[in-house]
Amino acid sequence: MDKPTHLIEFETMLLARHSLLHAPRARAAGGNLDRSAYVLLTRIRMDGPMSISQLSDAFGLDASTLNRQTAAMLRSGVVERIPDPDGGIARKFRITEEGARLLDADRSFNIGGLERVLADWTPEEVAEFAAVLERFNRDIERLDGRPWPRP
């Protein structure tokens, strides 16, 4: 029998696979953001305008990767570059009204999908799963040194 950590590895691999397979269908069904834009916009919404350097620190990604991702987001109109509201030199990315609208639409679509998957779960099971998943993510963040803000 596999150790529990082997089972967790396998199940998280499947979870990532299901999410990846869901993305093209989500876009075809009305979702408009790719995965990187969805995650970046979520972080910018929670933290406010962010520079490439701040995004690099938050995500652990190099500036060239973030420059490509934010350039695509600028072209699609979901973010705009603004002067640093705190007076710093670096320009920052701020979510646009269109970006907020698309993020809300995609989040609603994703939540609807989760509600369909969890339809046969009790409210207690859903709450327990949410709590364990949050603990799992917080422990990853603690080890990585990059905690994520939470609503």
Disulfide bonds with the S-S distance in Angstrom:
none
